[in-house]
Amino acid sequence: MPAVGAIPPTPPIYGAAPPEVHSTLLNTCATAAGIVAAGTSWSHVAAEYVAGMAELEAILASVQANYQGPSAEQFVMAHQPLLMWMADVAAKATMAAVAHGEIAIAYDAAVAMMPTMLELITNHVVHGVLVGTNFFGVNTIPIGMNEADYIRMWDQAAVTQTTYDTTSTLAVDEIPDTPPSP
């Protein structure tokens, strides 16, 4: 919990950086495969906890069937918090797997919407050619259209990055913390 009077962190302002920065950061190195692999790992964790719960429930059922008396009842009751905790962890692991799936989808959507470096470089080359051949203002209108297209790509990159950041942050924030085992 933040300290009283603490200033909350300022969200990133993606419109301040040029689209080349966003395109490079989003399109180089990592892919959604790592996010999908993490989601798969969370699914396996959930399955392991469900299997562990089934095994413990079988042990408890065997104790109830074969033993009678206060010790057997106490043994079964002592393991109920652990069963509840395991169910909680399995549910949270499933939520984490789903959240990673949402993040992977958001990543792929962001990559599809982000202006590519080829588009940006082409825009700069065309702009240089238009400016270099602008004798007597003959290319004034094409230069303006080229600059407007760059502004469109700048805005598109900022909106895409903001949308991806918001979506992935919300997906991660949906995953509750897991308390220590009882």
Backbone as a printed PyTorch tensor [residue, N CA C, xyz], in Angstrom:
tensor([[[  0.8410,  -1.1720,   0.0000],
         [  0.0000,   0.0000,   0.0000],
         [  0.8870,   1.2370,   0.0000]],

        [[  0.5830,   2.2280,  -0.8840],
         [  1.4310,   3.4130,  -0.9380],
         [  1.3110,   4.2290,   0.3430]],

        [[  2.3630,   4.9440,   0.6150],
         [  2.3850,   5.7830,   1.8050],
         [  1.3590,   6.9040,   1.6640]],

        [[  0.8600,   7.3450,   2.7990],
         [ -0.1140,   8.4320,   2.8010],
         [  0.5610,   9.6750,   2.2370]],

        [[ -0.0970,  10.3250,   1.3180],
         [  0.4380,  11.5320,   0.7130],
         [  1.3930,  11.2540,  -0.4340]],

        [[  1.6210,   9.9910,  -0.7630],
         [  2.5280,   9.6510,  -1.8580],
         [  1.8890,  10.0040,  -3.1880]],

        [[  2.6990,  10.4530,  -4.0900],
         [  2.2210,  10.8110,  -5.4210],
         [  2.1790,   9.5360,  -6.2600]],

        [[  1.0130,   9.2360,  -6.8670],
         [  0.9470,   8.0250,  -7.6970],
         [  1.8520,   8.1760,  -8.9210]],

        [[  2.3430,   7.0560,  -9.4450],
         [  3.2290,   7.1480, -10.6120],
         [  2.4920,   7.6940, -11.8210]],

        [[  3.2040,   8.4510, -12.6040],
         [  2.6360,   9.0200, -13.8160],
         [  2.6600,   7.9660, -14.9130]],

        [[  1.5310,   7.7700, -15.5810],
         [  1.5460,   6.7930, -16.6740],
         [  2.4190,   7.2970, -17.8240]],

        [[  2.9630,   6.3890, -18.6140],
         [  3.8180,   6.8150, -19.7300],
         [  3.0280,   7.6380, -20.7340]],

        [[  3.7100,   8.5810, -21.3410],
         [  3.1060,   9.4070, -22.3830],
         [  3.7350,   8.9650, -23.6990]],

        [[  3.0750,   8.0530, -24.3530],
         [  3.6530,   7.4500, -25.5470],
         [  3.6660,   8.3990, -26.7330]],

        [[  2.8680,   9.4440, -26.7080],
         [  2.8680,  10.4050, -27.8000],
         [  4.1210,  11.2540, -27.8320]],

        [[  4.9210,  11.2150, -26.7680],
         [  6.1330,  12.0290, -26.7080],
         [  7.2700,  11.4260, -27.5190]],

        [[  7.2380,  10.1470, -27.7630],
         [  8.3130,   9.4850, -28.5100],
         [  7.8880,   9.2920, -29.9590]],

        [[  8.8450,   9.3690, -30.8680],
         [  8.5110,   9.1650, -32.2820],
         [  8.1030,   7.7160, -32.5580]],

        [[  7.4040,   7.5000, -33.6570],
         [  6.9260,   6.1400, -33.9540],
         [  8.0590,   5.1480, -34.1950]],

        [[  9.2200,   5.6290, -34.5850],
         [ 10.3470,   4.7190, -34.8000],
         [ 10.7150,   3.9970, -33.4960]],

        [[ 10.6200,   4.7060, -32.3840],
         [ 10.9460,   4.1140, -31.0860],
         [  9.9630,   2.9920, -30.7620]],

        [[  8.6740,   3.2720, -30.8850],
         [  7.6580,   2.2670, -30.5630],
         [  7.7380,   1.0670, -31.5010]],

        [[  7.9180,   1.3380, -32.7910],
         [  7.9840,   0.2510, -33.7630],
         [  9.1940,  -0.6340, -33.4900]],

        [[ 10.3190,  -0.0200, -33.1850],
         [ 11.5270,  -0.7910, -32.9030],
         [ 11.3590,  -1.6200, -31.6420]],

        [[ 10.8560,  -1.0090, -30.5820],
         [ 10.6950,  -1.7270, -29.3210],
         [  9.7120,  -2.8830, -29.4450]],

        [[  8.6580,  -2.6970, -30.2140],
         [  7.6280,  -3.7290, -30.3140],
         [  7.9930,  -4.8360, -31.3000]],

        [[  8.7490,  -4.4960, -32.3380],
         [  8.9900,  -5.4630, -33.4130],
         [ 10.3460,  -6.1430, -33.3840]],

        [[ 11.2100,  -5.8080, -32.4370],
         [ 12.5070,  -6.4720, -32.4050],
         [ 12.5810,  -7.4120, -31.2140]],

        [[ 13.3140,  -8.4460, -31.3910],
         [ 13.6150,  -9.4540, -30.3590],
         [ 12.3970, -10.2800, -29.9870]],

        [[ 11.6700,  -9.8740, -28.9740],
         [ 10.6070, -10.7060, -28.3990],
         [  9.4210, -10.8650, -29.3480]],

        [[  8.7260, -11.9660, -29.1400],
         [  7.4710, -12.2010, -29.8610],
         [  6.4420, -12.6420, -28.8330]],

        [[  5.2490, -12.9200, -29.2930],
         [  4.2060, -13.4010, -28.3850],
         [  4.4680, -14.8280, -27.9290]],

        [[  5.4200, -15.5130, -28.5410],
         [  5.6960, -16.9080, -28.1760],
         [  6.1160, -17.0460, -26.7200]],

        [[  6.9000, -16.1130, -26.2190],
         [  7.3120, -16.1610, -24.8230],
         [  6.1400, -15.9640, -23.8760]],

        [[  5.2220, -15.0890, -24.2530],
         [  4.0390, -14.8450, -23.4370],
         [  3.1450, -16.0780, -23.4410]],

        [[  2.9910, -16.6810, -24.6040],
         [  2.1850, -17.9020, -24.7140],
         [  2.8220, -19.0330, -23.9020]],

        [[  4.1460, -19.1340, -23.9440],
         [  4.8420, -20.1740, -23.1720],
         [  4.6270, -19.9680, -21.6690]],

        [[  4.6500, -18.7220, -21.2320],
         [  4.3910, -18.4450, -19.8090],
         [  2.9600, -18.8310, -19.4430]],

        [[  2.0110, -18.5360, -20.3270],
         [  0.6240, -18.9340, -20.0830],
         [  0.4690, -20.4470, -20.0220]],

        [[  1.1800, -21.1350, -20.8940],
         [  1.1590, -22.6010, -20.8780],
         [  1.7330, -23.1320, -19.5660]],

        [[  2.7970, -22.5100, -19.0970],
         [  3.3870, -22.9140, -17.8090],
         [  2.3870, -22.7430, -16.6770]],

        [[  1.6540, -21.6310, -16.6970],
         [  0.6320, -21.4170, -15.6570],
         [ -0.4580, -22.4780, -15.7530]],

        [[ -0.8140, -22.8790, -16.9550],
         [ -1.8070, -23.9500, -17.1180],
         [ -1.3000, -25.2570, -16.5170]],

        [[ -0.0170, -25.5450, -16.7360],
         [  0.5720, -26.7550, -16.1590],
         [  0.6020, -26.6800, -14.6360]],

        [[  0.9080, -25.5050, -14.0940],
         [  0.9030, -25.3330, -12.6390],
         [ -0.4950, -25.6070, -12.0890]],

        [[ -1.5080, -25.0480, -12.7540],
         [ -2.8930, -25.2770, -12.3100],
         [ -3.2280, -26.7630, -12.3510]],

        [[ -2.8230, -27.4370, -13.4100],
         [ -3.1020, -28.8740, -13.5290],
         [ -2.3940, -29.6650, -12.4350]],

        [[ -1.1900, -29.2760, -12.0950],
         [ -0.4560, -29.9610, -11.0220],
         [ -1.1660, -29.7890,  -9.6730]],

        [[ -1.6630, -28.5870,  -9.4130],
         [ -2.3860, -28.3740,  -8.1560],
         [ -3.6970, -29.1560,  -8.1250]],

        [[ -4.3820, -29.2180,  -9.2530],
         [ -5.6240, -30.0030,  -9.3100],
         [ -5.3070, -31.4820,  -9.0720]],

        [[ -4.2230, -31.9720,  -9.6650],
         [ -3.8270, -33.3660,  -9.4500],
         [ -3.4350, -33.6030,  -7.9900]],

        [[ -2.7350, -32.6440,  -7.3970],
         [ -2.3760, -32.7530,  -5.9850],
         [ -3.5940, -32.7560,  -5.0800]],

        [[ -4.5840, -31.9440,  -5.4340],
         [ -5.8370, -31.9270,  -4.6640],
         [ -6.5320, -33.2800,  -4.7600]],

        [[ -6.5900, -33.8440,  -5.9520],
         [ -7.2450, -35.1410,  -6.1410],
         [ -6.5340, -36.2130,  -5.3260]],

        [[ -5.2110, -36.1670,  -5.3190],
         [ -4.4530, -37.1560,  -4.5490],
         [ -4.7100, -36.9960,  -3.0500]],

        [[ -4.6920, -35.7550,  -2.5670],
         [ -4.9460, -35.5290,  -1.1460],
         [ -6.3770, -35.9110,  -0.7660]],

        [[ -7.3390, -35.6010,  -1.6370],
         [ -8.7240, -35.9870,  -1.3640],
         [ -8.8630, -37.5090,  -1.3060]],

        [[ -8.1400, -38.2110,  -2.1610],
         [ -8.1740, -39.6810,  -2.1340],
         [ -7.5920, -40.2090,  -0.8320]],

        [[ -6.5110, -39.5970,  -0.3630],
         [ -5.9120, -40.0050,   0.9110],
         [ -6.8830, -39.7570,   2.0580]],

        [[ -7.5020, -38.5890,   2.0430],
         [ -8.4560, -38.2620,   3.1120],
         [ -9.6680, -39.1910,   3.0740]],

        [[-10.1340, -39.5370,   1.8840],
         [-11.2610, -40.4640,   1.7710],
         [-10.8620, -41.8450,   2.2860]],

        [[ -9.6440, -42.2460,   1.9910],
         [ -9.1590, -43.5340,   2.4840],
         [ -9.0630, -43.5350,   4.0090]],

        [[ -8.6060, -42.4420,   4.5740],
         [ -8.5300, -42.3420,   6.0380],
         [ -9.9280, -42.4130,   6.6380]],

        [[-10.8740, -41.6920,   6.0410],
         [-12.2460, -41.7070,   6.5570],
         [-12.8690, -43.0930,   6.4280]],

        [[-12.5350, -43.8150,   5.3710],
         [-13.1190, -45.1420,   5.1560],
         [-12.4920, -46.2050,   6.0500]],

        [[-11.2230, -46.0560,   6.3610],
         [-10.5110, -47.1170,   7.0820],
         [-10.2860, -46.8430,   8.5680]],

        [[-10.4270, -45.6120,   8.9690],
         [-10.1620, -45.2800,  10.3680],
         [-11.3550, -44.5340,  10.9530]],

        [[-11.5750, -44.7310,  12.2320],
         [-12.6550, -44.0360,  12.9230],
         [-12.0950, -43.4680,  14.2130]],

        [[-12.7770, -42.4290,  14.6690],
         [-12.3780, -41.8550,  15.9420],
         [-11.8970, -40.4220,  15.7890]],

        [[-11.5880, -39.7940,  16.9070],
         [-11.2180, -38.3760,  16.8850],
         [ -9.9020, -38.1100,  16.1510]],

        [[ -8.9600, -39.0230,  16.1860],
         [ -7.6790, -38.8030,  15.4910],
         [ -7.8850, -38.7530,  13.9790]],

        [[ -8.6910, -39.6540,  13.4680],
         [ -8.9700, -39.6590,  12.0260],
         [ -9.7130, -38.3970,  11.6160]],

        [[-10.7000, -37.9960,  12.4150],
         [-11.4540, -36.7730,  12.1210],
         [-10.5430, -35.5580,  12.1830]],

        [[ -9.6580, -35.5410,  13.1780],
         [ -8.7320, -34.4180,  13.3190],
         [ -7.7470, -34.3770,  12.1360]],

        [[ -7.3030, -35.5490,  11.6930],
         [ -6.4060, -35.6310,  10.5390],
         [ -7.0800, -35.0440,   9.3020]],

        [[ -8.3240, -35.4190,   9.0660],
         [ -9.0650, -34.9320,   7.8980],
         [ -9.2940, -33.4240,   8.0160]],

        [[ -9.7070, -32.9770,   9.1890],
         [ -9.9760, -31.5440,   9.3950],
         [ -8.6960, -30.7080,   9.2620]],

        [[ -7.5750, -31.2800,   9.6850],
         [ -6.3110, -30.5470,   9.6070],
         [ -5.8910, -30.2890,   8.1590]],

        [[ -6.3400, -31.1250,   7.2400],
         [ -5.9550, -30.9750,   5.8380],
         [ -6.9480, -30.1450,   5.0190]],

        [[ -8.0770, -29.7810,   5.5990],
         [ -9.0640, -28.9900,   4.8560],
         [ -8.5180, -27.6130,   4.4480]],

        [[ -7.7920, -26.8770,   5.3240],
         [ -7.2310, -25.5950,   4.8740],
         [ -6.2600, -25.7510,   3.7020]],

        [[ -5.5050, -26.8480,   3.7120],
         [ -4.5770, -27.0860,   2.6060],
         [ -5.3360, -27.3380,   1.3040]],

        [[ -6.4110, -28.1010,   1.3790],
         [ -7.2290, -28.3380,   0.1850],
         [ -7.8060, -27.0300,  -0.3470]],

        [[ -8.2910, -26.1890,   0.5520],
         [ -8.8520, -24.8980,   0.1190],
         [ -7.7610, -24.0240,  -0.5060]],

        [[ -6.5820, -24.0410,   0.0950],
         [ -5.4810, -23.2450,  -0.4400],
         [ -5.0870, -23.7490,  -1.8270]],

        [[ -5.0100, -25.0730,  -1.9840],
         [ -4.6410, -25.6440,  -3.2830],
         [ -5.6730, -25.2900,  -4.3520]],

        [[ -6.9480, -25.3070,  -3.9830],
         [ -7.9970, -24.9230,  -4.9320],
         [ -7.8470, -23.4550,  -5.3210]],

        [[ -7.5160, -22.6220,  -4.3410],
         [ -7.3220, -21.1980,  -4.5900],
         [ -6.1330, -20.9780,  -5.5180]],

        [[ -5.0370, -21.6650,  -5.2550],
         [ -3.8400, -21.5260,  -6.0970],
         [ -4.1130, -22.0290,  -7.5150]],

        [[ -4.8400, -23.1190,  -7.6360],
         [ -5.1680, -23.6420,  -8.9680],
         [ -6.0170, -22.6310,  -9.7410]],

        [[ -6.9750, -22.0140,  -9.0510],
         [ -7.8160, -20.9980,  -9.7050],
         [ -6.9780, -19.7900, -10.1180]],

        [[ -6.0680, -19.3670,  -9.2600],
         [ -5.2240, -18.2150,  -9.5830],
         [ -4.2600, -18.5370, -10.7170]],

        [[ -3.7530, -19.7560, -10.7530],
         [ -2.8720, -20.1560, -11.8440],
         [ -3.6410, -20.1760, -13.1700]],

        [[ -4.8870, -20.6130, -13.1190],
         [ -5.7260, -20.5890, -14.3220],
         [ -5.9760, -19.1500, -14.7680]],

        [[ -6.2280, -18.2720, -13.7920],
         [ -6.4100, -16.8500, -14.1210],
         [ -5.1480, -16.2710, -14.7480]],

        [[ -3.9810, -16.6580, -14.2350],
         [ -2.7140, -16.1860, -14.7940],
         [ -2.5370, -16.6870, -16.2270]],

        [[ -2.9240, -17.9370, -16.4920],
         [ -2.8280, -18.4840, -17.8450],
         [ -3.7230, -17.7050, -18.8060]],

        [[ -4.9370, -17.4180, -18.3630],
         [ -5.8750, -16.6440, -19.1950],
         [ -5.3270, -15.2470, -19.4340]],

        [[ -4.7870, -14.6280, -18.3890],
         [ -4.2360, -13.2790, -18.5260],
         [ -3.0820, -13.2620, -19.5270]],

        [[ -2.2340, -14.2780, -19.4900],
         [ -1.1370, -14.3380, -20.4500],
         [ -1.6650, -14.5230, -21.8800]],

        [[ -2.7520, -15.2640, -22.0300],
         [ -3.3800, -15.3820, -23.3470],
         [ -3.8820, -14.0370, -23.8450]],

        [[ -4.4910, -13.2610, -22.9400],
         [ -4.9780, -11.9240, -23.3120],
         [ -3.8150, -11.0110, -23.6940]],

        [[ -2.7200, -11.1100, -22.9550],
         [ -1.5520, -10.2830, -23.2610],
         [ -0.9730, -10.6620, -24.6230]],

        [[ -0.9070, -11.9430, -24.9330],
         [ -0.3900, -12.3910, -26.2340],
         [ -1.2640, -11.8770, -27.3720]],

        [[ -2.5770, -11.9200, -27.1830],
         [ -3.4910, -11.4020, -28.2060],
         [ -3.2900,  -9.9000, -28.3730]],

        [[ -3.1450,  -9.1870, -27.2600],
         [ -2.9250,  -7.7360, -27.3170],
         [ -1.5940,  -7.4160, -28.0010]],

        [[ -0.5790,  -8.2420, -27.7330],
         [  0.7190,  -8.0300, -28.3670],
         [  0.6170,  -8.2020, -29.8830]],

        [[ -0.0120,  -9.2920, -30.3140],
         [ -0.1730,  -9.5210, -31.7500],
         [ -0.9760,  -8.4010, -32.4110]],

        [[ -2.0090,  -7.9250, -31.7200],
         [ -2.8070,  -6.8120, -32.2610],
         [ -1.9700,  -5.5420, -32.3560]],

        [[ -1.1370,  -5.2990, -31.3540],
         [ -0.2870,  -4.1110, -31.3710],
         [  0.7310,  -4.1740, -32.5060]],

        [[  1.3160,  -5.3440, -32.7160],
         [  2.2780,  -5.4990, -33.8080],
         [  1.5850,  -5.2650, -35.1540]],

        [[  0.3660,  -5.7530, -35.2910],
         [ -0.3730,  -5.5760, -36.5490],
         [ -0.7450,  -4.1150, -36.7890]],

        [[ -1.0290,  -3.3840, -35.7170],
         [ -1.4620,  -1.9880, -35.8580],
         [ -0.2930,  -0.9960, -35.9300]],

        [[  0.8610,  -1.3890, -35.4030],
         [  2.0070,  -0.4860, -35.3420],
         [  2.5690,  -0.2250, -36.7330]],

        [[  2.8780,   1.0470, -37.0490],
         [  3.5490,   1.3160, -38.3240],
         [  4.8930,   0.5790, -38.3630]],

        [[  5.1940,  -0.0250, -39.4780],
         [  6.4470,  -0.7770, -39.5860],
         [  7.6030,   0.1790, -39.8650]],

        [[  8.8030,  -0.3010, -39.5870],
         [  9.9870,   0.5140, -39.8780],
         [ 10.0980,   0.7800, -41.3810]],

        [[  9.6680,  -0.1620, -42.1980],
         [  9.7090,   0.0490, -43.6490],
         [  8.8200,   1.2260, -44.0430]],

        [[  7.6240,   1.2970, -43.4770],
         [  6.7340,   2.4330, -43.7590],
         [  7.3710,   3.7460, -43.3180]],

        [[  7.9570,   3.7370, -42.1330],
         [  8.5520,   4.9590, -41.5990],
         [  9.7620,   5.3940, -42.4110]],

        [[ 10.6150,   4.4450, -42.7720],
         [ 11.7950,   4.7830, -43.5670],
         [ 11.3780,   5.2830, -44.9410]],

        [[ 10.3940,   4.6190, -45.5460],
         [  9.8860,   5.0610, -46.8430],
         [  9.3680,   6.4890, -46.7610]],

        [[  8.6530,   6.7950, -45.6800],
         [  8.1440,   8.1460, -45.4840],
         [  9.2950,   9.1500, -45.4240]],

        [[ 10.3670,   8.8230, -44.7150],
         [ 11.5030,   9.7400, -44.5970],
         [ 12.2330,   9.9060, -45.9290]],

        [[ 12.3810,   8.8140, -46.6610],
         [ 13.0610,   8.8890, -47.9650],
         [ 12.2370,   9.7400, -48.9290]],

        [[ 10.9310,   9.4820, -48.9810],
         [ 10.0620,  10.2690, -49.8580],
         [ 10.1040,  11.7480, -49.4630]],

        [[ 10.1060,  12.0140, -48.1690],
         [ 10.1660,  13.4010, -47.6930],
         [ 11.4630,  14.0590, -48.1480]],

        [[ 12.5860,  13.3310, -48.0410],
         [ 13.8670,  13.8940, -48.4810],
         [ 13.8810,  14.1860, -49.9660]],

        [[ 13.3150,  13.2760, -50.7460],
         [ 13.2650,  13.4750, -52.1980],
         [ 12.3700,  14.6660, -52.5330]],

        [[ 11.2140,  14.7530, -51.8800],
         [ 10.3010,  15.8680, -52.1510],
         [ 10.9250,  17.2080, -51.7780]],

        [[ 11.5870,  17.2670, -50.6400],
         [ 12.2320,  18.5130, -50.2110],
         [ 13.4010,  18.8410, -51.1460]],

        [[ 14.1620,  17.8100, -51.5280],
         [ 15.3110,  18.0320, -52.4110],
         [ 14.9320,  18.4740, -53.8040]],

        [[ 13.7390,  18.1630, -54.2460],
         [ 13.2970,  18.5340, -55.6050],
         [ 12.2000,  19.5960, -55.5800]],

        [[ 12.1180,  20.3370, -54.4970],
         [ 11.0540,  21.3370, -54.3430],
         [ 11.4950,  22.6930, -54.8980]],

        [[ 11.6540,  22.7730, -56.2100],
         [ 12.0270,  24.0300, -56.8390],
         [ 10.7860,  24.8860, -57.0370]],

        [[ 10.8640,  26.1160, -56.6070],
         [  9.7790,  27.0860, -56.7220],
         [  8.4960,  26.6150, -56.0440]],

        [[  8.6160,  25.7580, -55.0200],
         [  7.4530,  25.3290, -54.2340],
         [  6.5420,  24.3560, -54.9440]],

        [[  7.0520,  23.7030, -55.9910],
         [  6.2180,  22.7970, -56.7580],
         [  5.7870,  21.5660, -55.9470]],

        [[  6.5790,  21.1960, -54.9140],
         [  6.2470,  20.0170, -54.1150],
         [  5.6460,  20.3740, -52.7550]],

        [[  5.1650,  21.5820, -52.6210],
         [  4.6480,  22.0180, -51.3250],
         [  3.4910,  21.1410, -50.8560]],

        [[  2.5600,  20.8840, -51.7190],
         [  1.4020,  20.0600, -51.3290],
         [  1.8260,  18.6140, -51.0560]],

        [[  2.6080,  17.9620, -51.9310],
         [  3.0530,  16.6010, -51.5960],
         [  3.8700,  16.5410, -50.2930]],

        [[  4.6860,  17.5650, -50.0140],
         [  5.4500,  17.5930, -48.7650],
         [  4.4900,  17.6510, -47.5790]],

        [[  3.4670,  18.4910, -47.6890],
         [  2.4660,  18.5860, -46.6210],
         [  1.7330,  17.2740, -46.4150]],

        [[  1.4020,  16.6030, -47.5210],
         [  0.7190,  15.3090, -47.4050],
         [  1.6410,  14.2650, -46.7740]],

        [[  2.9240,  14.3050, -47.1400],
         [  3.8970,  13.3690, -46.5750],
         [  4.0690,  13.6210, -45.0780]],

        [[  4.1460,  14.8730, -44.6770],
         [  4.2730,  15.2050, -43.2540],
         [  3.0070,  14.8170, -42.4920]],

        [[  1.8430,  14.9870, -43.1090],
         [  0.5840,  14.5800, -42.4660],
         [  0.5390,  13.0660, -42.2790]],

        [[  1.0860,  12.3350, -43.2640],
         [  1.1260,  10.8810, -43.1320],
         [  2.0480,  10.4670, -41.9810]],

        [[  3.1600,  11.2020, -41.8030],
         [  4.0640,  10.9020, -40.6930],
         [  3.3720,  11.2010, -39.3550]],

        [[  2.6370,  12.2770, -39.2940],
         [  1.8890,  12.6080, -38.0660],
         [  0.8470,  11.5270, -37.7820]],

        [[  0.2060,  11.0180, -38.8410],
         [ -0.7440,   9.9200, -38.6710],
         [ -0.0560,   8.6960, -38.0770]],

        [[  1.1400,   8.3730, -38.5910],
         [  1.8740,   7.2240, -38.0690],
         [  2.3260,   7.4750, -36.6260]],

        [[  2.6830,   8.7220, -36.3090],
         [  3.0830,   9.0670, -34.9440],
         [  1.9090,   8.8280, -33.9940]],

        [[  0.7430,   9.3500, -34.3750],
         [ -0.4580,   9.1620, -33.5470],
         [ -0.8450,   7.6820, -33.4530]],

        [[ -0.7800,   6.9830, -34.5720],
         [ -1.1300,   5.5610, -34.5860],
         [ -0.2020,   4.7720, -33.6680]],

        [[  1.0770,   5.0680, -33.6940],
         [  2.0370,   4.3670, -32.8340],
         [  1.7500,   4.6650, -31.3640]],

        [[  1.4550,   5.9130, -31.0470],
         [  1.1790,   6.2900, -29.6500],
         [ -0.0930,   5.6150, -29.1450]],

        [[ -1.1380,   5.6170, -29.9620],
         [ -2.3990,   4.9820, -29.5550],
         [ -2.2180,   3.4700, -29.4280]],

        [[ -1.5120,   2.8740, -30.3780],
         [ -1.2750,   1.4260, -30.3300],
         [ -0.5020,   1.0450, -29.0760]],

        [[  0.5630,   1.7780, -28.7780],
         [  1.3810,   1.4620, -27.6080],
         [  0.5940,   1.6920, -26.3140]],

        [[ -0.2010,   2.7560, -26.2690],
         [ -1.0210,   3.0250, -25.0840],
         [ -2.0530,   1.9200, -24.8850]],

        [[ -2.6920,   1.4830, -25.9640],
         [ -3.6880,   0.4190, -25.8820],
         [ -3.0520,  -0.8800, -25.4110]],

        [[ -1.8960,  -1.2080, -25.9730],
         [ -1.2030,  -2.4420, -25.5690],
         [ -0.7920,  -2.3700, -24.0980]],

        [[ -0.2450,  -1.2480, -23.6950],
         [  0.1840,  -1.0950, -22.3020],
         [ -0.9980,  -1.2050, -21.3530]],

        [[ -2.0990,  -0.5600, -21.6770],
         [ -3.2900,  -0.6050, -20.8250],
         [ -3.8470,  -2.0180, -20.7470]],

        [[ -3.9730,  -2.6740, -21.8890],
         [ -4.5270,  -4.0280, -21.9240],
         [ -3.6680,  -5.0060, -21.1400]],

        [[ -2.3520,  -4.9530, -21.3600],
         [ -1.4700,  -5.8930, -20.6640],
         [ -1.4060,  -5.5920, -19.1690]],

        [[ -1.4310,  -4.3240, -18.7940],
         [ -1.4130,  -3.9710, -17.3750],
         [ -2.6860,  -4.4410, -16.6900]],

        [[ -3.8280,  -4.2510, -17.3200],
         [ -5.0860,  -4.7150, -16.7270],
         [ -5.0990,  -6.2370, -16.5920]],

        [[ -4.5790,  -6.9300, -17.5980],
         [ -4.5530,  -8.3990, -17.5330],
         [ -3.6610,  -8.8770, -16.3860]],

        [[ -2.5300,  -8.2520, -16.2030],
         [ -1.6310,  -8.6440, -15.1170],
         [ -2.2280,  -8.2770, -13.7700]],

        [[ -2.8610,  -7.1180, -13.6970],
         [ -3.4580,  -6.6880, -12.4260],
         [ -4.6190,  -7.5640, -11.9830]],

        [[ -5.2300,  -8.3030, -12.9060],
         [ -6.3380,  -9.2130, -12.5600],
         [ -5.8590, -10.4390, -11.8000]],

        [[ -4.5630, -10.7210, -11.8440],
         [ -4.0290, -11.9150, -11.1830],
         [ -3.7960, -11.5790,  -9.7080]],

        [[ -4.5680, -12.2000,  -8.8110],
         [ -4.3700, -11.8910,  -7.3930],
         [ -3.1200, -12.5790,  -6.8410]],

        [[ -2.5960, -12.0020,  -5.7760],
         [ -1.4330, -12.6060,  -5.1180],
         [ -1.8460, -13.9120,  -4.4400]],

        [[ -0.9050, -14.8120,  -4.3440],
         [ -1.1640, -16.0910,  -3.6810],
         [ -0.5890, -16.0350,  -2.2730]],

        [[ -1.4420, -16.2810,  -1.2840],
         [ -0.9290, -16.2820,   0.0940],
         [ -0.0670, -17.5190,   0.3480]],

        [[  0.7810, -17.4620,   1.3540],
         [  1.5750, -18.6600,   1.6580],
         [  0.6860, -19.8180,   2.0810]],

        [[  1.1750, -21.0100,   1.8730],
         [  0.3800, -22.1900,   2.2100],
         [  0.1860, -22.2850,   3.7160]],

        [[ -0.9350, -22.8850,   4.1190],
         [ -1.2080, -22.9930,   5.5690],
         [ -0.2790, -23.9970,   6.2230]]])
